[in-house]
């Protein structure tokens, strides 16, 4: 069955084709009851130690108390199973099965719970790097532990989702479970017994692959500088206080935006099991390196170190990884509590997390799954970067995870410098040649010696200059229809970040928004199942860029003709529900069900975009409300430079425009409430 027509909840493996034998269930019912599964050995490496500790974070934060009322979901079990299996595959398990919960599947000396069913998750082990890769010594003793951590974290998130729907659910993971996972995996149709071992029909034991990631980034052209102009000496260091999600939190965008800021990405049930663990990781993001680390002289080769860290990131679940040195302007000037931030590390390991194509195919981009797509990627990133940073600290190197909950660096300039993509018309979003705009990032900063990557050029500036589909489909007209401008030292299609933020926060018919990602022609998965035209276009975009003048206009028309960006019902697995007072209800305002807006167009000369330049940013260490002045920001359009005029100015003067000088800190600060929650999205520019 073609991928586009395959129901999402069937998963990547054809489990539906397997013969089912009821005699196996009878045999399993005769199996002896076993003790609760425990770790049989001590951790075999530093990595194994760390992933077990991260598994404990999830277990300790598991939501097991159901909501006070049940969600209005269909009564028939099949539709409920679609939601549960869909969520599991969305979180990236390899296979999932459901079975009845027999009495003899409860472990010895445990009190059985009043649960009728078991959801069994199976996860393929991570990849073992090639011989000679320094990461092999880290990973080989930790393969099973890392898989236990990752599948355990998914079980915790799934249990939290089911509890938010109003039903009791408990995750059972190694070291903290009450069930026989072997017996349940057989009953759920995922494995069969072969003597004392388990056999899966599609997944073999053991893997050995190179350190390269999921996508052939090595085939993309490398350049010395990003493909958009960055005037390094003019880019100001900005504070977290200036990010618009933070401004909303402090009341700068008014009462409604401030109220919704606390719930906009969490107001549907799928994130219930994610947020407690993500927040609990924050205190572990940094720390001092262990004095008894690696021996002097170990890890002295930057190229080997870079190869090892990339391999480790892919093993833990990153999709694309790049490395760069951190320029001064990529460090925030002030933290969310108003205190100044010191530049502490030289290198950034920048990791891209795919927000998952198929689920986005089933969505409008701004319906009730949108916020969950972001949170899933942010959670995965926090786990990956946290494990990597802690492992490096135990090897004796200073390192810190930089996540969406708490980052000391801006991710967008680091993505450009690390070669993960180019700036797109969407504006403050870097687009990757293989994943498109459908991504979130996490960063680990360190002083371990590393070989850096170069920026890439796959012709995106030409493509975006002739494609306005994201602007056409933006539900709040926040994306520029015009040409690039210079904003705080960057050449960029500057979006109206205030308007975008307000819509994402106050979207009453969905959770947050990612419609620009959903509808971009480069949001695709290029596989043998993709259309012939899509595969040709992708190949030409990288290997035959001289054809772009002829191909780009045609490609956009073909993209619309194929219906790309429209909703695909085969990929819709989730319930559209809103959480109000901890109870799931049918959304009060309904559900966005957008299709393509083929006739929508805005005159770029008449489009009004608010430019909140550095000189208009709030006082960085004043956490009291500093209301935005939109009228003044709109007036700044008259002062905005074009890239050409900025270069001409620089050729005659070294003076930095006054607009690029950030609002200074209050000498008596920090002021205001310093105990407000950490900021979601603080790593985003704006």
C-alpha positions in Angstrom: 0.0 0.0 0.0 1.4 3.5 -0.9 2.6 5.4 2.1 0.1 8.2 1.6 -2.8 5.8 1.8 -1.5 3.7 4.7 -3.4 4.4 7.9 -1.1 6.0 10.4 -1.8 3.8 13.3 -0.7 0.7 11.3 2.9 1.8 11.8 6.0 1.4 9.6 6.0 -2.5 9.7 3.2 -4.6 8.0 2.1 -6.3 11.2 -1.4 -6.5 9.8 -0.2 -9.2 7.3 0.9 -11.6 10.0 -1.2 -14.7 10.7 -2.7 -14.9 14.2 -2.8 -18.1 16.2 -5.1 -18.3 19.2 -3.2 -21.3 20.5 -0.2 -19.1 21.4 -2.4 -17.2 23.9 -3.3 -20.5 25.5 0.3 -21.4 25.7 1.2 -18.1 27.3 -1.4 -18.5 29.9 0.4 -21.6 31.0 3.7 -19.8 31.5 4.9 -19.3 35.0 4.6 -16.0 36.8 7.9 -14.1 36.9 9.5 -11.6 39.3 9.2 -7.9 38.4 11.8 -7.0 35.7 14.9 -5.4 37.1 18.3 -4.3 35.7 20.3 -7.5 35.8 23.7 -5.8 35.7 25.4 -2.6 36.7 25.8 0.1 34.0 28.6 -0.9 31.6 29.6 2.6 30.7 29.2 6.3 31.6 26.5 6.5 28.9 24.6 3.6 30.4 24.7 5.3 33.8 23.3 8.6 32.4 20.5 7.1 30.4 19.3 5.1 33.4 19.3 8.3 35.4 17.2 10.0 32.7 14.8 7.0 32.7 14.4 7.6 36.4 13.3 11.2 35.7 10.5 10.0 33.5 9.4 7.4 36.0 9.4 9.8 38.9 7.3 12.3 36.9 4.8 9.8 35.5 1.2 10.9 35.6 -0.9 8.0 36.9 -4.0 9.7 38.4 -6.8 10.0 35.9 -8.5 13.3 35.2 -11.7 13.8 37.3 -13.9 13.2 34.3 -13.7 11.1 31.1 -13.1 12.7 27.8 -15.9 12.7 25.2 -14.3 10.0 23.0 -16.2 7.4 20.9 -17.5 4.3 22.8 -16.2 1.8 20.2 -12.8 0.4 21.1 -11.3 0.5 17.6 -11.3 4.3 17.5 -9.7 4.5 20.9 -7.1 2.0 19.8 -6.3 4.2 16.8 -5.6 7.1 19.1 -3.4 5.0 21.4 -1.4 3.4 18.6 -1.2 6.6 16.7 0.3 8.4 19.7 2.8 5.6 20.2 4.0 5.7 16.6 4.0 9.5 16.8 6.4 9.2 19.7 8.5 6.9 17.4 8.1 3.4 18.8 8.9 0.8 16.1 5.8 -1.4 16.8 2.9 -1.3 19.2 0.3 -4.0 20.0 -2.7 -4.2 22.4 -3.8 -7.3 24.3 -6.1 -8.2 27.2 -4.3 -8.2 30.6 -4.2 -11.8 31.9 -3.8 -12.4 35.6 -0.6 -14.3 35.2 1.1 -11.4 33.4 1.3 -9.5 36.7 4.7 -10.1 38.3 5.3 -12.0 41.5 4.7 -10.2 44.8 3.0 -7.3 43.1 -0.6 -6.1 43.6 -2.5 -6.4 40.3 -4.2 -3.2 39.1 -7.7 -3.1 37.9 -6.5 -2.8 34.3 -8.2 -4.9 31.5 -5.7 -4.1 28.7 -2.0 -3.8 28.1 -0.4 -1.6 25.4 2.9 -3.1 24.5 5.6 -0.9 22.9 8.6 -2.3 21.0 11.6 -0.2 20.1 14.4 -1.1 17.7 17.8 -0.8 19.3 19.9 2.1 18.2 22.8 2.0 15.8 26.2 0.9 16.7 28.9 3.1 15.1 31.6 1.7 12.9 34.9 0.3 14.2 37.4 3.1 14.8 34.7 5.6 15.8 35.4 6.8 19.4 31.7 6.7 20.1 31.6 2.9 19.8 33.2 2.5 23.2 30.5 4.8 24.7 27.6 3.2 22.9 28.3 -0.6 22.7 27.8 -1.3 26.5 24.8 1.0 26.6 22.6 -0.1 23.6 20.0 -1.9 25.7 20.0 0.8 28.4 19.4 3.6 25.9 16.5 1.7 24.3 15.1 1.0 27.8 15.3 4.8 28.5 13.7 5.8 25.3 10.8 3.3 25.2 10.3 3.9 28.9 10.0 7.7 28.3 7.4 7.0 25.6 5.4 4.7 27.9 5.4 7.5 30.6 4.1 10.0 28.0 1.4 7.6 26.7 0.2 6.8 30.2 0.0 10.5 30.9 -2.1 11.0 27.8 -4.5 8.2 28.7 -4.8 9.6 32.3 -5.7 13.0 30.9 -8.4 11.3 28.9 -9.8 10.1 32.2 -8.7 6.5 32.4 -6.2 4.9 34.8 -2.9 4.0 33.1 0.5 3.1 34.6 3.8 2.8 32.7 5.8 -0.4 33.4 9.5 0.0 32.5 12.7 -1.9 33.4 13.4 -1.4 37.1 10.0 0.1 37.8 7.3 -2.3 36.5 4.9 -4.9 37.8 4.3 -6.9 34.6 5.9 -9.6 32.5 6.9 -7.7 29.3 7.9 -10.9 27.5 4.5 -12.5 27.9 2.6 -9.4 27.0 4.7 -8.8 23.8 3.8 -12.3 22.7 0.1 -11.8 23.5 0.1 -8.5 21.7 1.4 -10.1 18.5 4.7 -8.4 18.5 7.0 -11.4 19.2 7.1 -15.2 19.4 9.2 -17.3 21.6 12.1 -19.3 20.2 13.4 -21.3 23.1 14.6 -18.8 25.6 14.7 -15.8 23.2 12.1 -13.6 21.6 11.9 -13.2 17.8 10.3 -10.4 15.9 9.5 -11.1 12.2 10.7 -7.7 11.0 13.5 -6.5 13.3 16.7 -8.5 13.6 19.1 -8.4 16.5 22.2 -6.1 16.2 23.1 -3.3 13.9 26.4 -1.8 12.7 26.2 1.4 10.6 28.3 4.4 9.9 28.1 7.7 11.9 26.2 9.5 9.2 22.6 10.5 10.0 19.3 9.8 8.5 19.8 12.2 5.6 22.7 12.6 3.2 23.8 16.0 4.3 27.3 15.2 3.0 25.9 15.7 -0.6 24.9 19.3 0.0 27.2 22.1 -1.2 29.2 23.7 1.6 30.1 27.4 1.6 32.2 29.7 3.8 29.3 32.0 4.9 25.6 31.5 5.3 23.6 32.3 2.1 21.9 35.3 3.8 24.0 38.3 4.8 25.0 38.6 8.5 26.8 41.7 9.6 28.5 40.1 12.5 29.7 43.3 14.1 26.2 44.8 14.0 24.2 41.9 15.4 23.3 42.8 18.9 23.2 40.5 21.9 19.5 40.3 22.9 17.9 39.2 26.1 15.4 36.4 26.7 13.0 39.2 27.9 12.8 40.4 24.3 11.5 37.0 22.9 7.8 37.5 22.2 6.7 34.4 24.1 8.5 35.9 27.1 6.9 39.3 26.4 3.5 37.6 26.5 4.3 35.9 29.7 5.2 39.2 31.4 2.0 40.9 30.1 3.5 43.0 27.3 0.9 41.7 24.8 -2.1 42.2 27.1 -4.2 40.1 29.4 -5.6 37.5 26.9 -2.1 36.6 25.5 -0.7 36.4 29.0 -3.4 34.1 30.2 -3.1 31.8 27.1 0.7 31.8 27.3 0.4 29.4 30.3 -1.6 26.8 28.4 -1.5 27.4 24.6 0.8 24.4 23.8 -0.5 22.2 26.7 -4.3 22.7 26.3 -4.8 19.3 24.7 -4.2 15.8 26.3 -1.2 14.6 24.4 1.3 16.8 26.3 0.1 15.8 29.7 2.7 13.1 30.1 5.5 15.3 28.6 5.8 18.5 30.5 6.6 17.2 34.1 9.7 15.3 32.8 10.8 18.1 30.5 10.7 20.6 33.4 12.5 18.2 35.7 15.4 18.0 33.3 16.2 21.7 33.5 18.2 21.5 36.8 20.4 18.8 35.1 21.1 20.8 31.9 24.4 22.2 33.3 26.9 21.6 36.1 30.5 21.3 36.7 32.7 18.6 35.0 33.9 15.7 37.0 37.5 16.1 38.2 38.3 12.4 37.6 37.4 12.6 33.9 39.2 11.4 30.9 43.0 10.9 31.1 45.2 13.8 29.8 45.6 13.6 26.1 42.4 11.6 25.6 39.9 13.2 23.2 42.5 15.6 21.8 41.6 15.1 18.2 38.8 17.5 17.2 37.8 15.5 14.1 37.4 12.3 16.1 35.5 14.1 18.8 33.1 15.6 16.3 32.5 12.3 14.6 31.9 10.6 18.0 29.4 13.3 19.2 27.5 13.1 15.9 27.3 9.4 16.2 26.1 9.6 19.7 23.4 12.1 18.8 22.1 9.9 16.0 22.1 6.9 18.4 20.0 8.9 20.8 17.5 10.0 18.2 18.6 13.2 16.5 17.9 13.4 12.8 20.6 15.8 11.6 23.6 17.2 13.6 26.1 19.9 12.8 28.8 21.7 14.8 30.0 25.3 14.8 31.8 27.8 16.9 29.5 30.1 18.8 29.7 33.8 17.9 29.3 36.4 20.6 25.9 37.5 19.3 24.4 34.0 19.6 24.6 34.2 23.4 21.6 35.9 25.1 22.7 38.9 27.1 20.3 38.3 30.0 18.5 35.2 31.3 14.7 34.9 31.9 15.2 36.2 35.5 17.0 39.3 34.3 20.5 38.3 35.3 23.3 38.6 32.8 24.6 35.6 30.9 28.3 34.8 30.5 29.7 33.3 27.3 30.9 30.0 28.7 31.6 27.6 25.8 33.4 27.7 22.4 31.4 25.1 20.5 27.8 24.2 19.8 26.6 20.8 18.7 23.3 21.7 17.0 20.8 18.9 16.5 17.6 18.9 14.4 14.6 16.9 15.5 12.0 16.1 12.8 8.5 17.1 13.9 7.2 14.0 12.0 5.8 14.2 8.5 2.9 11.8 8.5 1.1 13.4 11.5 1.6 16.8 9.9 0.0 15.4 6.7 -3.1 14.6 8.6 -3.4 18.0 10.3 -4.3 21.5 9.1 -1.2 22.9 10.7 -3.1 24.9 13.3 -5.5 22.3 14.8 -5.3 20.5 18.1 -2.1 18.4 17.3 0.1 21.3 16.4 1.3 22.1 19.9 2.0 18.5 20.6 4.2 18.2 17.5 6.4 21.0 19.0 6.4 19.5 22.5 7.3 16.0 21.3 10.3 17.4 19.4 11.4 19.6 22.3 11.1 16.7 24.8 13.2 14.4 22.6 15.8 17.2 22.1 16.0 17.9 25.9 16.6 14.2 26.6 19.2 13.8 23.9 21.2 17.0 24.8 20.8 16.4 28.5 22.3 12.9 28.2 25.1 14.1 26.0 26.1 17.0 28.2 26.1 14.9 31.4 28.2 12.3 29.7 30.8 14.9 28.6 30.9 16.4 32.1 31.7 12.9 33.5 34.5 12.6 31.0 35.9 15.9 32.3 34.6 18.5 29.8 32.4 21.5 30.5 29.1 21.1 28.7 25.5 22.3 28.9 22.2 21.3 27.3 20.4 24.3 25.7 16.7 23.4 25.4 13.5 25.2 24.6 12.7 25.4 28.3 16.1 27.0 29.2 18.6 28.0 26.6 21.5 30.5 27.0 22.0 30.7 23.2 19.9 31.6 20.2 19.4 28.5 18.0 18.8 30.1 14.6 22.3 31.6 14.0 23.9 28.4 15.2 21.8 26.3 12.8 23.0 28.5 9.9 26.7 28.3 11.0 26.5 24.5 11.7 25.2 23.8 8.2 21.7 22.6 9.0 19.9 24.8 6.6 19.2 28.2 5.2 16.9 31.0 6.3 13.6 30.8 4.5 10.7 33.1 3.6 8.9 31.9 6.7 11.4 34.3 8.4 12.8 33.2 11.6 13.0 29.6 10.6 15.9 27.7 9.1 14.9 25.2 6.3 16.7 21.9 5.8 17.1 20.4 2.3 15.7 17.1 3.4 13.3 17.8 6.3 12.2 21.2 5.0 10.9 23.6 7.7 9.4 20.7 9.8 11.9 20.8 12.6 12.8 21.9 16.1 16.4 22.1 17.4 18.3 21.5 20.6 21.9 22.5 21.2 24.6 21.3 23.5 27.5 23.7 24.1 30.9 22.5 25.2 34.6 23.2 25.4 35.6 19.8 24.1 37.8 20.3 21.1 35.6 19.9 18.0 35.9 20.1 14.2 33.3 22.5 12.9 31.0 22.2 9.8 30.5 24.8 7.2 27.2 26.5 6.2 25.3 25.0 3.3 23.8 26.4 0.0 21.1 24.4 -1.7 19.5 27.3 -3.6 16.8 28.1 -1.1 17.2 31.9 -1.4 16.3 31.6 -5.1 13.4 29.3 -4.4 11.9 31.3 -1.5 12.2 34.5 -3.5 9.9 33.0 -6.1 7.6 31.0 -3.8 5.1 32.7 -1.5 3.0 29.7 -0.5 3.8 30.0 3.2 2.7 33.7 3.1 -0.4 32.7 1.2 -1.4 30.0 3.7 -0.5 31.9 6.9 -3.7 32.2 8.9 -2.7 35.7 10.3 -0.8 37.2 7.3 2.4 37.4 9.4 4.8 36.2 6.7 6.3 38.7 4.3 5.1 38.8 0.7 7.9 41.2 -0.2 11.7 41.2 -0.4 14.3 40.6 2.3 15.4 43.4 4.6 18.1 43.9 7.2 16.9 43.4 10.7 19.3 43.7 13.6 22.2 42.8 11.4 20.5 39.9 9.5 19.3 39.7 6.0 15.8 38.2 6.4 12.3 37.9 5.1 11.1 39.5 8.4 7.8 38.2 9.6 5.5 40.1 11.9 6.5 38.2 15.0 4.0 40.0 17.3 1.1 39.0 15.0 2.4 35.5 14.7 2.8 35.1 18.5 -0.6 36.4 19.2 -2.2 34.0 16.8 -0.2 31.0 18.2 -1.1 31.9 21.7 -4.8 32.7 21.3 -5.7 30.2 18.5 -9.1 29.1 19.9 -9.6 26.4 17.3 -6.4 24.6 17.8 -3.2 24.4 19.8 -0.4 26.8 18.7 0.3 26.9 14.9 2.7 25.4 12.3 0.7 26.0 9.1 3.7 27.5 7.4 5.6 24.3 8.0 2.7 22.2 6.9 2.1 23.9 3.6 5.7 24.7 2.5 6.5 22.8 -0.8 9.7 21.6 0.7 7.9 19.9 3.6 8.2 16.4 2.3 9.8 13.0 2.8 11.8 12.1 -0.3 11.5 8.3 -0.6 11.0 5.8 -3.3 7.3 6.1 -2.6 7.3 9.9 -3.2 5.9 11.1 -6.5 8.3 11.0 -9.5 8.0 14.8 -9.8 8.9 15.2 -6.1 12.0 13.0 -6.4 13.2 14.8 -9.5 12.6 18.2 -7.9 14.5 17.2 -4.8 17.4 15.8 -6.8 17.6 18.9 -9.0 17.5 21.2 -6.0 20.8 19.8 -4.8 22.6 18.5 -7.9 21.3 20.6 -10.8 20.6 24.0 -9.4 21.1 25.7 -12.8 17.6 24.4 -13.7 15.9 26.3 -10.9 14.8 29.3 -13.0 12.7 27.0 -15.0 11.7 24.6 -12.3 10.7 26.8 -9.3 7.5 28.4 -10.7 6.5 25.0 -12.1 7.3 23.2 -8.9 5.0 25.5 -6.8 2.2 25.0 -9.3 2.7 21.2 -9.3 2.8 21.2 -5.5 -0.6 22.8 -5.4 -1.9 20.5 -8.2 -0.8 17.5 -6.2 -2.7 18.8 -3.2 0.4 19.1 -1.0 -0.4 21.0 2.1 -4.0 19.7 2.2 -5.1 17.4 5.0 -4.7 13.7 4.4 -7.5 11.8 6.3 -5.4 8.5 6.3 -2.9 10.2 8.7 -5.5 11.6 11.2 -5.2 9.5 14.3 -5.7 11.9 17.3 -8.8 13.1 19.1 -9.4 16.9 18.8 -9.9 17.7 22.5 -9.4 20.7 24.7 -8.3 20.5 28.3 -10.2 22.9 30.6 -9.8 22.7 34.3 -7.9 19.4 33.9 -10.7 17.8 32.0 -10.9 17.0 28.3 -13.9 18.5 26.5 -14.9 19.0 22.9 -13.2 22.2 21.8 -15.3 25.2 22.8 -14.7 27.0 19.5 -14.3 24.0 17.3 -11.4 22.8 15.1 -9.5 24.4 12.3 -10.0 22.4 9.2 -8.2 24.5 6.6 -7.5 23.5 3.1 -5.3 25.4 0.6 -6.1 29.0 0.1 -5.3 29.1 -3.6 -6.8 32.5 -4.3 -5.4 34.4 -1.3 -2.9 37.1 -2.1 -1.6 40.2 -0.3 0.0 43.3 -2.0 3.5 43.4 -0.6 3.5 47.2 -0.9 0.5 47.4 1.3 1.4 44.7 3.8 2.1 46.1 7.3 4.8 44.5 9.3 5.9 45.6 12.8 9.6 45.8 13.2 10.7 45.5 16.9 14.3 46.4 16.4 16.9 46.1 19.2 16.3 49.7 20.2 12.7 48.9 20.9 13.3 45.8 23.0 12.2 45.8 26.6 14.6 46.6 29.4 16.2 43.2 29.8 16.3 42.9 33.5 12.9 44.4 34.2 10.3 41.7 34.5 7.4 44.0 35.0 5.0 44.6 32.1 6.4 46.7 29.3 3.6 47.0 26.8 4.5 46.8 23.1 4.2 49.9 21.0 2.9 48.4 17.7 2.3 51.8 16.1 6.0 52.7 16.6 7.1 49.3 15.4 5.0 49.7 12.2 6.6 53.1 11.7 10.1 51.5 11.7 9.4 50.1 8.3 10.4 53.5 6.9 13.9 53.1 8.5 14.5 49.5 7.5 17.5 49.0 5.2 17.7 46.7 2.3 20.8 44.3 2.1 22.2 46.4 -0.7 21.8 49.7 1.1 23.3 48.2 4.3 26.4 47.1 2.4 26.7 50.5 0.8 26.5 52.2 4.2 29.2 49.9 5.6 31.5 50.7 2.7 31.5 54.3 3.8 31.1 54.1 7.6 31.8 51.8 10.6 29.0 53.4 12.6 26.3 50.9 13.7 22.7 52.1 13.2 21.1 53.4 16.4 18.3 50.9 15.8 20.7 48.0 16.4 21.7 49.2 19.8 19.7 47.2 22.3 17.8 48.8 25.2 20.2 48.9 28.1 19.7 47.1 31.4 18.4 48.9 34.4 21.4 49.6 36.7 19.2 48.8 39.7 17.8 45.5 38.3 16.7 42.9 38.0 13.2 44.3 38.8 9.8 42.6 39.0 8.9 39.0 39.8 11.9 36.8 39.2 10.2 33.5 40.1 8.0 33.3 37.0 8.2 30.0 35.0 10.8 29.3 32.4 10.0 30.4 28.9 8.8 28.1 26.2 10.4 28.9 22.9 13.2 31.1 24.4 15.7 29.8 21.8 13.6 31.3 19.0 14.4 34.8 17.7 11.8 37.5 17.7 
